[in-house]
């Protein structure tokens, strides 16, 4: 694709990257075939190819409008298009660049500003989010249906974590919303890893991975959180921690991108690259271990929902299914497993109607094989799918831990 960036666009910090990505697109349209929003809306501008053109026009000096903003907002950033693209277009990076330009050019209505600021004020703060979740659960009968659906049906308290110290040590990102919505997930992880001879070293100073701010177009705030985490983890990394484990694939995808996002920061570039290299989704740790040590007695039929951040961003599609199969769990077939469930971070709150349609389609697919339970690898997908009040949805590691003997 030929480009002719405006003088203003050429001064953007990531101008060269944007131009390189635009020129790699050959306009073939394969991306639209797997784009969830294009499938629902049938509008070229609600597919990756159309959004790429909108960003191209914007960077070439054409008018930026609220309509442009709407089409970019509707993108789930599921990155399904990147899996499909034969030309290797790094669409999500171009989208980040385009969204930041739009954010500066088009003032949002007050209700949108308040929602986004509210999400950024609450979600990245685990203690505050947990307190609000508890308050919501106590007041559940009084809440409107839409808010009730955002609360967990059942909060399973965290089991005790192991205290034994092993020679092998990993760090673990505790997350923002997971401690409030599913506090047992990380505890179950620590118990499983302990059985495999791996200790989890807690780093209390580490906080939100930065994805919430970054994907709500407060990109510098997101990068500042990344820097904070790098500083918090660095002493343990130097002391020999073998990995930084994430139990939420959304966080994992973002931490693995630290190296790219901070490449232009001389104070953090090399450290960020090291952190990204050490980042592991939980399944990447387990798939290389002797799983018979877990002594799992698997009796359930499971449907696995593979989050977009696991299969498209981290390229780990099929890995959790492989581990569950090795442990003896029965897995049901899931049609259209590549499609997004509609959670997509804060998307279920900023685009509720589209998100609900995608969720219901996904649940129909997951339930088609009549599983005993649905499992996933990302807290956002878990709470979004479970909020429909249908088949229970949990993190896969909790099912594994419960089956250990």
C-alpha atoms as a printed R data frame, in Angstrom:
    type eleno elety resid chain resno       x       y      z
1   ATOM     1    CA   UNK     A     1   0.000   0.000  0.000
2   ATOM     2    CA   UNK     A     2   1.452   3.399 -1.002
3   ATOM     3    CA   UNK     A     3   1.564   6.095  1.673
4   ATOM     4    CA   UNK     A     4   2.074   9.854  1.775
5   ATOM     5    CA   UNK     A     5   2.158  10.864  5.443
6   ATOM     6    CA   UNK     A     6   1.410  14.486  6.314
7   ATOM     7    CA   UNK     A     7   4.156  16.631  7.835
8   ATOM     8    CA   UNK     A     8   2.306  16.534 11.139
9   ATOM     9    CA   UNK     A     9   2.088  12.732 11.079
10  ATOM    10    CA   UNK     A    10   5.786  12.427 10.255
11  ATOM    11    CA   UNK     A    11   6.548  14.111 13.598
12  ATOM    12    CA   UNK     A    12   4.706  11.408 15.585
13  ATOM    13    CA   UNK     A    13   7.023   9.291 17.788
14  ATOM    14    CA   UNK     A    14   5.959   6.100 15.963
15  ATOM    15    CA   UNK     A    15   5.596   7.573 12.477
16  ATOM    16    CA   UNK     A    16   8.112   5.222 10.848
17  ATOM    17    CA   UNK     A    17   6.474   2.194 12.454
18  ATOM    18    CA   UNK     A    18   3.025   3.315 11.244
19  ATOM    19    CA   UNK     A    19   4.277   3.817  7.690
20  ATOM    20    CA   UNK     A    20   6.012   0.427  7.669
21  ATOM    21    CA   UNK     A    21   2.826  -1.342  8.840
22  ATOM    22    CA   UNK     A    22   0.628   0.496  6.321
23  ATOM    23    CA   UNK     A    23   2.973  -0.443  3.469
24  ATOM    24    CA   UNK     A    24   2.908  -4.111  4.470
25  ATOM    25    CA   UNK     A    25  -0.877  -4.329  3.877
26  ATOM    26    CA   UNK     A    26  -1.782  -5.638  0.408
27  ATOM    27    CA   UNK     A    27  -5.526  -4.946  0.788
28  ATOM    28    CA   UNK     A    28  -6.418  -8.641  0.264
29  ATOM    29    CA   UNK     A    29  -9.323  -8.667  2.731
30  ATOM    30    CA   UNK     A    30  -8.549 -12.077  4.278
31  ATOM    31    CA   UNK     A    31  -8.691 -10.284  7.643
32  ATOM    32    CA   UNK     A    32 -12.390  -9.444  7.257
33  ATOM    33    CA   UNK     A    33 -13.245 -13.136  6.991
34  ATOM    34    CA   UNK     A    34 -12.219 -13.718 10.616
35  ATOM    35    CA   UNK     A    35 -13.041 -10.314 12.138
36  ATOM    36    CA   UNK     A    36 -15.819 -10.655 14.763
37  ATOM    37    CA   UNK     A    37 -17.166  -7.105 14.348
38  ATOM    38    CA   UNK     A    38 -17.189  -7.327 10.547
39  ATOM    39    CA   UNK     A    39 -19.134 -10.589 10.794
40  ATOM    40    CA   UNK     A    40 -21.719  -8.941 13.051
41  ATOM    41    CA   UNK     A    41 -22.027  -5.563 11.307
42  ATOM    42    CA   UNK     A    42 -21.024  -6.286  7.693
43  ATOM    43    CA   UNK     A    43 -19.499  -2.809  7.363
44  ATOM    44    CA   UNK     A    44 -16.109  -2.553  5.654
45  ATOM    45    CA   UNK     A    45 -15.108   0.159  8.154
46  ATOM    46    CA   UNK     A    46 -15.806  -2.253 11.020
47  ATOM    47    CA   UNK     A    47 -13.225  -4.716  9.699
48  ATOM    48    CA   UNK     A    48  -9.420  -4.490  9.852
49  ATOM    49    CA   UNK     A    49  -8.959  -3.498  6.203
50  ATOM    50    CA   UNK     A    50 -11.362  -0.582  6.561
51  ATOM    51    CA   UNK     A    51  -9.826   0.527  9.834
52  ATOM    52    CA   UNK     A    52  -6.377   0.434  8.260
53  ATOM    53    CA   UNK     A    53  -7.672   2.754  5.524
54  ATOM    54    CA   UNK     A    54  -9.186   5.102  8.106
55  ATOM    55    CA   UNK     A    55  -5.847   5.324  9.916
56  ATOM    56    CA   UNK     A    56  -4.016   5.821  6.603
57  ATOM    57    CA   UNK     A    57  -6.332   8.700  5.639
58  ATOM    58    CA   UNK     A    58  -5.885  10.234  9.073
59  ATOM    59    CA   UNK     A    59  -2.082  10.060  8.897
60  ATOM    60    CA   UNK     A    60  -2.151  11.543  5.398
61  ATOM    61    CA   UNK     A    61  -3.863  14.666  6.725
62  ATOM    62    CA   UNK     A    62  -7.566  13.997  6.103
63  ATOM    63    CA   UNK     A    63 -10.168  15.126  8.603
64  ATOM    64    CA   UNK     A    64 -10.513  13.027 11.763
65  ATOM    65    CA   UNK     A    65 -14.141  12.658 12.826
66  ATOM    66    CA   UNK     A    66 -16.232  11.090 15.579
67  ATOM    67    CA   UNK     A    67 -17.210   8.455 12.984
68  ATOM    68    CA   UNK     A    68 -13.546   7.482 12.616
69  ATOM    69    CA   UNK     A    69 -13.317   7.234 16.382
70  ATOM    70    CA   UNK     A    70 -16.418   5.029 16.551
71  ATOM    71    CA   UNK     A    71 -15.067   2.527 14.017
72  ATOM    72    CA   UNK     A    72 -11.716   2.293 15.831
73  ATOM    73    CA   UNK     A    73 -13.470   2.001 19.218
74  ATOM    74    CA   UNK     A    74 -15.492  -0.945 17.948
75  ATOM    75    CA   UNK     A    75 -12.348  -2.979 17.315
76  ATOM    76    CA   UNK     A    76 -11.886  -5.653 19.991
77  ATOM    77    CA   UNK     A    77  -8.096  -5.796 19.427
78  ATOM    78    CA   UNK     A    78  -8.599  -9.572 19.363
79  ATOM    79    CA   UNK     A    79  -5.821  -9.849 16.727
80  ATOM    80    CA   UNK     A    80  -7.640 -12.630 14.898
81  ATOM    81    CA   UNK     A    81  -6.825 -10.688 11.733
82  ATOM    82    CA   UNK     A    82  -3.101 -10.986 12.476
83  ATOM    83    CA   UNK     A    83  -3.407 -14.775 12.662
84  ATOM    84    CA   UNK     A    84  -5.186 -14.739  9.284
85  ATOM    85    CA   UNK     A    85  -3.043 -12.132  7.495
86  ATOM    86    CA   UNK     A    86  -0.673 -13.629  4.874
87  ATOM    87    CA   UNK     A    87   1.423 -10.431  4.843
88  ATOM    88    CA   UNK     A    88   2.163 -10.280  8.583
89  ATOM    89    CA   UNK     A    89   0.546  -6.860  9.102
90  ATOM    90    CA   UNK     A    90   1.072  -5.789 12.732
91  ATOM    91    CA   UNK     A    91  -2.431  -4.437 12.956
92  ATOM    92    CA   UNK     A    92  -2.616  -3.974 16.743
93  ATOM    93    CA   UNK     A    93   0.407  -1.664 16.743
94  ATOM    94    CA   UNK     A    94  -1.082   0.445 13.948
95  ATOM    95    CA   UNK     A    95  -4.388   0.580 15.827
96  ATOM    96    CA   UNK     A    96  -2.621   1.840 18.980
97  ATOM    97    CA   UNK     A    97  -0.967   4.603 16.946
98  ATOM    98    CA   UNK     A    98  -4.227   5.538 15.213
99  ATOM    99    CA   UNK     A    99  -6.284   5.553 18.384
100 ATOM   100    CA   UNK     A   100  -3.868   7.913 20.094
101 ATOM   101    CA   UNK     A   101  -4.098  10.362 17.172
102 ATOM   102    CA   UNK     A   102  -7.917  10.199 17.221
103 ATOM   103    CA   UNK     A   103  -7.999  10.701 20.989
104 ATOM   104    CA   UNK     A   104  -6.083  13.969 20.603
105 ATOM   105    CA   UNK     A   105  -8.211  15.178 17.676
106 ATOM   106    CA   UNK     A   106 -11.789  14.259 18.672
107 ATOM   107    CA   UNK     A   107 -13.201  15.292 22.073
108 ATOM   108    CA   UNK     A   108 -15.347  12.532 23.551
109 ATOM   109    CA   UNK     A   109 -18.858  13.155 24.933
110 ATOM   110    CA   UNK     A   110 -18.994  13.632 28.716
111 ATOM   111    CA   UNK     A   111 -20.543  10.216 29.428
112 ATOM   112    CA   UNK     A   112 -17.740   8.435 27.539
113 ATOM   113    CA   UNK     A   113 -15.063  10.472 29.298
114 ATOM   114    CA   UNK     A   114 -16.554   9.707 32.702
115 ATOM   115    CA   UNK     A   115 -16.810   5.980 31.959
116 ATOM   116    CA   UNK     A   116 -13.234   5.731 30.749
117 ATOM   117    CA   UNK     A   117 -11.857   7.820 33.614
118 ATOM   118    CA   UNK     A   118 -13.897   5.765 36.071
119 ATOM   119    CA   UNK     A   119 -12.528   2.502 34.687
120 ATOM   120    CA   UNK     A   120  -8.974   3.794 34.884
121 ATOM   121    CA   UNK     A   121  -9.562   5.010 38.446
122 ATOM   122    CA   UNK     A   122 -10.947   1.681 39.686
123 ATOM   123    CA   UNK     A   123  -9.804  -1.333 37.638
124 ATOM   124    CA   UNK     A   124  -5.982  -1.063 38.040
125 ATOM   125    CA   UNK     A   125  -6.290  -0.830 41.863
126 ATOM   126    CA   UNK     A   126  -6.826  -4.319 43.349
127 ATOM   127    CA   UNK     A   127  -7.776  -3.211 46.873
128 ATOM   128    CA   UNK     A   128 -10.323  -0.673 45.646
129 ATOM   129    CA   UNK     A   129 -11.727  -3.055 43.040
130 ATOM   130    CA   UNK     A   130 -12.033  -5.830 45.644
131 ATOM   131    CA   UNK     A   131 -13.827  -3.513 48.090
132 ATOM   132    CA   UNK     A   132 -16.280  -2.383 45.410
133 ATOM   133    CA   UNK     A   133 -16.881  -6.008 44.356
134 ATOM   134    CA   UNK     A   134 -17.679  -6.987 47.951
135 ATOM   135    CA   UNK     A   135 -20.025  -4.021 48.290
136 ATOM   136    CA   UNK     A   136 -21.727  -4.975 45.025
137 ATOM   137    CA   UNK     A   137 -22.189  -8.579 46.185
138 ATOM   138    CA   UNK     A   138 -23.743  -7.383 49.449
139 ATOM   139    CA   UNK     A   139 -26.155  -5.130 47.543
140 ATOM   140    CA   UNK     A   140 -26.764  -7.565 44.671
141 ATOM   141    CA   UNK     A   141 -30.587  -7.795 45.135
142 ATOM   142    CA   UNK     A   142 -30.868  -4.014 44.751
143 ATOM   143    CA   UNK     A   143 -28.700  -3.679 41.654
144 ATOM   144    CA   UNK     A   144 -29.932  -3.403 38.047
145 ATOM   145    CA   UNK     A   145 -29.517  -6.507 35.860
146 ATOM   146    CA   UNK     A   146 -26.611  -5.060 33.870
147 ATOM   147    CA   UNK     A   147 -24.544  -4.507 37.022
148 ATOM   148    CA   UNK     A   148 -25.502  -7.883 38.500
149 ATOM   149    CA   UNK     A   149 -24.073  -9.575 35.396
150 ATOM   150    CA   UNK     A   150 -20.686  -7.971 36.085
151 ATOM   151    CA   UNK     A   151 -20.452  -9.513 39.559
152 ATOM   152    CA   UNK     A   152 -19.171 -13.060 40.073
153 ATOM   153    CA   UNK     A   153 -21.886 -15.646 40.739
154 ATOM   154    CA   UNK     A   154 -19.650 -17.237 43.362
155 ATOM   155    CA   UNK     A   155 -16.402 -15.998 44.860
156 ATOM   156    CA   UNK     A   156 -14.297 -19.007 45.854
157 ATOM   157    CA   UNK     A   157 -11.988 -17.987 48.697
158 ATOM   158    CA   UNK     A   158  -8.275 -18.502 48.147
159 ATOM   159    CA   UNK     A   159  -6.874 -21.750 49.518
160 ATOM   160    CA   UNK     A   160  -3.697 -21.481 51.621
161 ATOM   161    CA   UNK     A   161  -0.544 -21.001 49.577
162 ATOM   162    CA   UNK     A   162   2.424 -23.329 50.105
163 ATOM   163    CA   UNK     A   163   5.216 -22.065 52.345
164 ATOM   164    CA   UNK     A   164   7.936 -24.492 51.267
165 ATOM   165    CA   UNK     A   165  10.782 -22.904 49.319
166 ATOM   166    CA   UNK     A   166  12.140 -24.769 46.282
167 ATOM   167    CA   UNK     A   167  15.359 -24.204 44.345
168 ATOM   168    CA   UNK     A   168  13.280 -23.228 41.290
169 ATOM   169    CA   UNK     A   169  11.569 -19.866 41.749
170 ATOM   170    CA   UNK     A   170   9.183 -17.847 39.604
171 ATOM   171    CA   UNK     A   171   7.485 -14.491 40.000
172 ATOM   172    CA   UNK     A   172   3.742 -14.166 39.448
173 ATOM   173    CA   UNK     A   173   1.734 -11.134 38.387
174 ATOM   174    CA   UNK     A   174  -1.163 -11.087 40.856
175 ATOM   175    CA   UNK     A   175  -3.398  -8.952 38.619
176 ATOM   176    CA   UNK     A   176  -5.949  -6.204 39.267
177 ATOM   177    CA   UNK     A   177  -9.431  -7.699 39.050
178 ATOM   178    CA   UNK     A   178  -8.581 -11.373 39.560
179 ATOM   179    CA   UNK     A   179  -7.931 -11.058 43.338
180 ATOM   180    CA   UNK     A   180 -11.439  -9.613 43.694
181 ATOM   181    CA   UNK     A   181 -13.375 -11.752 41.215
182 ATOM   182    CA   UNK     A   182 -11.521 -15.079 41.437
183 ATOM   183    CA   UNK     A   183  -9.088 -14.977 44.399
184 ATOM   184    CA   UNK     A   184  -8.435 -18.719 44.337
185 ATOM   185    CA   UNK     A   185  -6.934 -18.712 40.815
186 ATOM   186    CA   UNK     A   186  -3.455 -17.568 41.840
187 ATOM   187    CA   UNK     A   187  -3.557 -19.658 45.028
188 ATOM   188    CA   UNK     A   188  -4.401 -22.755 42.964
189 ATOM   189    CA   UNK     A   189  -1.512 -21.870 40.637
190 ATOM   190    CA   UNK     A   190   0.924 -21.657 43.555
191 ATOM   191    CA   UNK     A   191  -0.278 -25.047 44.842
192 ATOM   192    CA   UNK     A   192   0.113 -26.728 41.454
193 ATOM   193    CA   UNK     A   193   3.570 -25.242 40.906
194 ATOM   194    CA   UNK     A   194   4.591 -26.296 44.428
195 ATOM   195    CA   UNK     A   195   3.700 -29.911 43.569
196 ATOM   196    CA   UNK     A   196   6.064 -29.567 40.574
197 ATOM   197    CA   UNK     A   197   8.900 -28.241 42.750
198 ATOM   198    CA   UNK     A   198   8.538 -24.563 41.805
199 ATOM   199    CA   UNK     A   199   8.060 -21.755 44.369
200 ATOM   200    CA   UNK     A   200   6.200 -18.514 43.677
201 ATOM   201    CA   UNK     A   201   8.032 -15.465 45.028
202 ATOM   202    CA   UNK     A   202   5.508 -12.713 45.862
203 ATOM   203    CA   UNK     A   203   6.465  -9.202 44.733
204 ATOM   204    CA   UNK     A   204   3.905  -6.981 46.446
205 ATOM   205    CA   UNK     A   205   5.249  -3.788 44.837
206 ATOM   206    CA   UNK     A   206   4.264  -4.962 41.346
207 ATOM   207    CA   UNK     A   207   0.861  -3.699 40.260
208 ATOM   208    CA   UNK     A   208  -1.370  -3.495 37.194
209 ATOM   209    CA   UNK     A   209   0.406  -4.582 34.010
210 ATOM   210    CA   UNK     A   210  -0.654  -1.298 32.337
211 ATOM   211    CA   UNK     A   211  -3.003  -2.730 29.710
212 ATOM   212    CA   UNK     A   212  -6.142  -1.035 31.078
213 ATOM   213    CA   UNK     A   213  -4.690   2.481 30.801
214 ATOM   214    CA   UNK     A   214  -2.932   1.747 27.531
215 ATOM   215    CA   UNK     A   215  -5.978   0.361 25.741
216 ATOM   216    CA   UNK     A   216  -8.179   3.209 26.974
217 ATOM   217    CA   UNK     A   217  -5.758   5.506 25.110
218 ATOM   218    CA   UNK     A   218  -3.952   6.738 28.244
219 ATOM   219    CA   UNK     A   219  -0.859   5.200 26.723
220 ATOM   220    CA   UNK     A   220   1.826   7.018 28.718
221 ATOM   221    CA   UNK     A   221   0.091   6.067 31.982
222 ATOM   222    CA   UNK     A   222   0.121   2.427 30.841
223 ATOM   223    CA   UNK     A   223   3.830   2.592 30.041
224 ATOM   224    CA   UNK     A   224   4.522   4.156 33.438
225 ATOM   225    CA   UNK     A   225   2.906   1.120 35.082
226 ATOM   226    CA   UNK     A   226   5.134  -1.105 32.958
227 ATOM   227    CA   UNK     A   227   8.228   0.774 34.181
228 ATOM   228    CA   UNK     A   228   7.031   0.448 37.789
229 ATOM   229    CA   UNK     A   229   6.667  -3.339 37.408
230 ATOM   230    CA   UNK     A   230  10.080  -3.698 35.807
231 ATOM   231    CA   UNK     A   231  11.606  -1.879 38.787
232 ATOM   232    CA   UNK     A   232   9.643  -4.065 41.237
233 ATOM   233    CA   UNK     A   233  10.675  -7.336 39.552
234 ATOM   234    CA   UNK     A   234  14.266  -6.477 38.738
235 ATOM   235    CA   UNK     A   235  15.968  -7.470 42.059
236 ATOM   236    CA   UNK     A   236  14.252 -10.904 41.952
237 ATOM   237    CA   UNK     A   237  15.213 -11.326 38.287
238 ATOM   238    CA   UNK     A   238  18.838 -10.590 39.126
239 ATOM   239    CA   UNK     A   239  18.547 -13.077 42.017
240 ATOM   240    CA   UNK     A   240  17.670 -15.853 39.571
241 ATOM   241    CA   UNK     A   241  13.886 -16.007 39.112
242 ATOM   242    CA   UNK     A   242  13.393 -18.224 36.060
243 ATOM   243    CA   UNK     A   243  10.126 -16.723 34.797
244 ATOM   244    CA   UNK     A   244   7.396 -14.149 35.373
245 ATOM   245    CA   UNK     A   245   4.187 -16.168 35.293
246 ATOM   246    CA   UNK     A   246   0.814 -14.730 34.279
247 ATOM   247    CA   UNK     A   247  -2.452 -16.537 34.974
248 ATOM   248    CA   UNK     A   248  -4.435 -13.992 32.941
249 ATOM   249    CA   UNK     A   249  -3.529 -14.195 29.256
250 ATOM   250    CA   UNK     A   250  -4.535 -10.543 28.725
251 ATOM   251    CA   UNK     A   251  -1.873  -9.401 31.186
252 ATOM   252    CA   UNK     A   252   0.583 -11.882 29.711
253 ATOM   253    CA   UNK     A   253   0.157 -10.526 26.202
254 ATOM   254    CA   UNK     A   254   0.850  -7.000 27.434
255 ATOM   255    CA   UNK     A   255   3.895  -7.907 29.561
256 ATOM   256    CA   UNK     A   256   5.342  -9.781 26.588
257 ATOM   257    CA   UNK     A   257   4.994  -6.510 24.651
258 ATOM   258    CA   UNK     A   258   6.957  -4.397 27.177
259 ATOM   259    CA   UNK     A   259  10.129  -4.787 25.127
260 ATOM   260    CA   UNK     A   260   8.471  -3.405 21.999
261 ATOM   261    CA   UNK     A   261   6.553  -0.635 23.759
262 ATOM   262    CA   UNK     A   262   9.580   0.646 25.690
263 ATOM   263    CA   UNK     A   263  12.121   0.172 22.898
264 ATOM   264    CA   UNK     A   264  12.474   3.945 22.570
265 ATOM   265    CA   UNK     A   265  13.103   4.512 26.300
266 ATOM   266    CA   UNK     A   266  16.888   4.352 26.850
267 ATOM   267    CA   UNK     A   267  16.478   3.917 30.622
268 ATOM   268    CA   UNK     A   268  14.205   0.877 30.276
269 ATOM   269    CA   UNK     A   269  14.638  -0.634 26.796
270 ATOM   270    CA   UNK     A   270  17.066  -3.426 27.717
271 ATOM   271    CA   UNK     A   271  15.319  -4.259 31.009
272 ATOM   272    CA   UNK     A   272  11.925  -4.323 29.263
273 ATOM   273    CA   UNK     A   273  13.295  -6.732 26.651
274 ATOM   274    CA   UNK     A   274  14.562  -9.012 29.446
275 ATOM   275    CA   UNK     A   275  11.224  -8.905 31.264
276 ATOM   276    CA   UNK     A   276   9.313  -9.726 28.072
277 ATOM   277    CA   UNK     A   277  11.666 -12.661 27.448
278 ATOM   278    CA   UNK     A   278  10.973 -13.990 30.971
279 ATOM   279    CA   UNK     A   279   7.176 -13.561 30.734
280 ATOM   280    CA   UNK     A   280   5.342 -16.886 30.550
281 ATOM   281    CA   UNK     A   281   1.706 -17.774 30.456
282 ATOM   282    CA   UNK     A   282   1.076 -20.428 33.097
283 ATOM   283    CA   UNK     A   283   0.554 -23.098 30.437
284 ATOM   284    CA   UNK     A   284   4.052 -22.485 29.053
285 ATOM   285    CA   UNK     A   285   5.474 -23.515 32.420
286 ATOM   286    CA   UNK     A   286   3.251 -26.561 32.865
287 ATOM   287    CA   UNK     A   287   3.586 -27.983 29.365
288 ATOM   288    CA   UNK     A   288   7.285 -28.700 29.934
289 ATOM   289    CA   UNK     A   289   6.860 -30.389 33.327
290 ATOM   290    CA   UNK     A   290   6.314 -34.007 34.403
291 ATOM   291    CA   UNK     A   291   2.551 -33.670 34.914
292 ATOM   292    CA   UNK     A   292   2.229 -37.120 36.490
293 ATOM   293    CA   UNK     A   293   3.651 -35.516 39.667
294 ATOM   294    CA   UNK     A   294   0.331 -33.707 40.049
295 ATOM   295    CA   UNK     A   295  -1.499 -37.028 40.574
296 ATOM   296    CA   UNK     A   296  -4.639 -35.686 38.916
297 ATOM   297    CA   UNK     A   297  -7.791 -37.777 38.847
298 ATOM   298    CA   UNK     A   298  -9.687 -36.193 35.946
299 ATOM   299    CA   UNK     A   299 -13.393 -36.954 35.818
300 ATOM   300    CA   UNK     A   300 -14.932 -33.933 34.097
301 ATOM   301    CA   UNK     A   301 -15.762 -33.126 30.487
302 ATOM   302    CA   UNK     A   302 -14.578 -29.598 29.801
303 ATOM   303    CA   UNK     A   303 -15.084 -27.053 27.052
304 ATOM   304    CA   UNK     A   304 -12.024 -24.816 26.796
305 ATOM   305    CA   UNK     A   305 -12.490 -21.212 25.722
306 ATOM   306    CA   UNK     A   306  -9.155 -20.103 24.299
307 ATOM   307    CA   UNK     A   307  -8.876 -16.328 24.889
308 ATOM   308    CA   UNK     A   308  -7.809 -14.161 21.952
309 ATOM   309    CA   UNK     A   309  -4.829 -12.948 23.989
310 ATOM   310    CA   UNK     A   310  -3.672 -16.569 24.312
311 ATOM   311    CA   UNK     A   311  -4.240 -17.808 20.754
312 ATOM   312    CA   UNK     A   312  -3.753 -14.700 18.619
313 ATOM   313    CA   UNK     A   313  -1.452 -12.455 20.687
314 ATOM   314    CA   UNK     A   314   0.714 -15.108 22.381
315 ATOM   315    CA   UNK     A   315   0.315 -17.777 19.656
316 ATOM   316    CA   UNK     A   316  -0.440 -20.462 22.266
317 ATOM   317    CA   UNK     A   317  -3.633 -21.879 20.781
318 ATOM   318    CA   UNK     A   318  -4.012 -25.567 21.621
319 ATOM   319    CA   UNK     A   319  -1.491 -25.575 24.473
320 ATOM   320    CA   UNK     A   320  -3.955 -25.570 27.381
321 ATOM   321    CA   UNK     A   321  -6.016 -28.214 25.597
322 ATOM   322    CA   UNK     A   322  -2.826 -30.276 25.277
323 ATOM   323    CA   UNK     A   323  -2.066 -30.035 29.006
324 ATOM   324    CA   UNK     A   324  -5.663 -30.845 29.993
325 ATOM   325    CA   UNK     A   325  -5.681 -33.864 27.658
326 ATOM   326    CA   UNK     A   326  -2.378 -35.111 29.100
327 ATOM   327    CA   UNK     A   327  -3.946 -34.882 32.564
328 ATOM   328    CA   UNK     A   328  -6.868 -37.023 31.409
329 ATOM   329    CA   UNK     A   329  -9.686 -34.498 31.094
330 ATOM   330    CA   UNK     A   330 -12.235 -35.035 28.330
331 ATOM   331    CA   UNK     A   331 -12.493 -32.020 26.017
332 ATOM   332    CA   UNK     A   332 -15.558 -31.200 23.939
333 ATOM   333    CA   UNK     A   333 -15.283 -29.721 20.439
334 ATOM   334    CA   UNK     A   334 -15.821 -25.937 20.282
335 ATOM   335    CA   UNK     A   335 -16.975 -24.580 16.890
336 ATOM   336    CA   UNK     A   336 -15.525 -21.235 15.770
337 ATOM   337    CA   UNK     A   337 -12.965 -21.356 18.577
338 ATOM   338    CA   UNK     A   338 -11.005 -18.544 16.900
339 ATOM   339    CA   UNK     A   339 -13.746 -15.951 17.483
340 ATOM   340    CA   UNK     A   340 -13.707 -13.455 20.367
341 ATOM   341    CA   UNK     A   341 -16.117 -13.801 23.307
342 ATOM   342    CA   UNK     A   342 -16.622 -10.021 23.459
343 ATOM   343    CA   UNK     A   343 -14.870  -9.376 26.766
344 ATOM   344    CA   UNK     A   344 -11.727  -7.748 25.343
345 ATOM   345    CA   UNK     A   345 -10.613  -5.920 28.480
346 ATOM   346    CA   UNK     A   346 -13.069  -3.072 29.081
347 ATOM   347    CA   UNK     A   347 -14.906  -3.599 25.754
348 ATOM   348    CA   UNK     A   348 -17.891  -5.226 27.473
349 ATOM   349    CA   UNK     A   349 -18.467  -1.891 29.251
350 ATOM   350    CA   UNK     A   350 -17.623   0.495 26.417
351 ATOM   351    CA   UNK     A   351 -19.440  -1.498 23.679
352 ATOM   352    CA   UNK     A   352 -22.086  -3.478 25.638
353 ATOM   353    CA   UNK     A   353 -24.408  -4.399 22.772
354 ATOM   354    CA   UNK     A   354 -21.753  -5.868 20.467
355 ATOM   355    CA   UNK     A   355 -20.089  -7.526 23.422
356 ATOM   356    CA   UNK     A   356 -23.334  -9.240 24.473
357 ATOM   357    CA   UNK     A   357 -23.939 -10.609 20.971
358 ATOM   358    CA   UNK     A   358 -20.424 -12.042 20.823
359 ATOM   359    CA   UNK     A   359 -20.774 -13.523 24.315
360 ATOM   360    CA   UNK     A   360 -24.026 -15.312 23.503
361 ATOM   361    CA   UNK     A   361 -22.604 -16.696 20.241
362 ATOM   362    CA   UNK     A   362 -19.521 -17.927 22.105
363 ATOM   363    CA   UNK     A   363 -21.561 -19.595 24.855
364 ATOM   364    CA   UNK     A   364 -23.717 -21.378 22.260
365 ATOM   365    CA   UNK     A   365 -20.524 -22.775 20.723
366 ATOM   366    CA   UNK     A   366 -18.988 -23.727 24.079
367 ATOM   367    CA   UNK     A   367 -22.164 -25.436 25.295
368 ATOM   368    CA   UNK     A   368 -22.764 -27.339 22.041
369 ATOM   369    CA   UNK     A   369 -20.753 -30.347 23.272
370 ATOM   370    CA   UNK     A   370 -22.632 -30.436 26.612
371 ATOM   371    CA   UNK     A   371 -19.595 -30.011 28.914
372 ATOM   372    CA   UNK     A   372 -19.744 -30.274 32.715
373 ATOM   373    CA   UNK     A   373 -17.934 -26.947 32.936
374 ATOM   374    CA   UNK     A   374 -16.355 -24.285 30.757
375 ATOM   375    CA   UNK     A   375 -12.763 -23.292 31.490
376 ATOM   376    CA   UNK     A   376 -10.662 -20.424 30.207
377 ATOM   377    CA   UNK     A   377  -7.299 -18.735 30.783
378 ATOM   378    CA   UNK     A   378  -8.203 -15.079 31.275
379 ATOM   379    CA   UNK     A   379 -10.174 -13.440 34.088
380 ATOM   380    CA   UNK     A   380 -11.869 -10.973 31.723
381 ATOM   381    CA   UNK     A   381 -13.279 -13.754 29.539
382 ATOM   382    CA   UNK     A   382 -14.131 -15.796 32.634
383 ATOM   383    CA   UNK     A   383 -16.234 -13.109 34.327
384 ATOM   384    CA   UNK     A   384 -17.811 -11.972 31.044
385 ATOM   385    CA   UNK     A   385 -18.940 -15.476 30.024
386 ATOM   386    CA   UNK     A   386 -19.968 -16.478 33.544
387 ATOM   387    CA   UNK     A   387 -22.016 -13.280 33.845
388 ATOM   388    CA   UNK     A   388 -24.586 -14.740 31.441
389 ATOM   389    CA   UNK     A   389 -25.657 -17.122 34.229
390 ATOM   390    CA   UNK     A   390 -25.425 -20.226 32.056
391 ATOM   391    CA   UNK     A   391 -22.820 -23.032 32.316
392 ATOM   392    CA   UNK     A   392 -20.271 -22.147 35.039
393 ATOM   393    CA   UNK     A   393 -16.995 -20.700 33.745
394 ATOM   394    CA   UNK     A   394 -13.741 -21.021 35.708
395 ATOM   395    CA   UNK     A   395  -9.986 -20.778 35.240
396 ATOM   396    CA   UNK     A   396  -8.588 -24.102 34.074
397 ATOM   397    CA   UNK     A   397  -5.907 -24.227 36.786
398 ATOM   398    CA   UNK     A   398  -8.546 -24.338 39.540
399 ATOM   399    CA   UNK     A   399 -10.087 -27.453 37.990
400 ATOM   400    CA   UNK     A   400  -6.631 -29.048 37.791
401 ATOM   401    CA   UNK     A   401  -5.811 -28.188 41.412
402 ATOM   402    CA   UNK     A   402  -9.137 -29.588 42.669
403 ATOM   403    CA   UNK     A   403  -8.442 -32.874 40.859
404 ATOM   404    CA   UNK     A   404  -5.010 -33.366 42.469
405 ATOM   405    CA   UNK     A   405  -4.618 -36.183 45.004
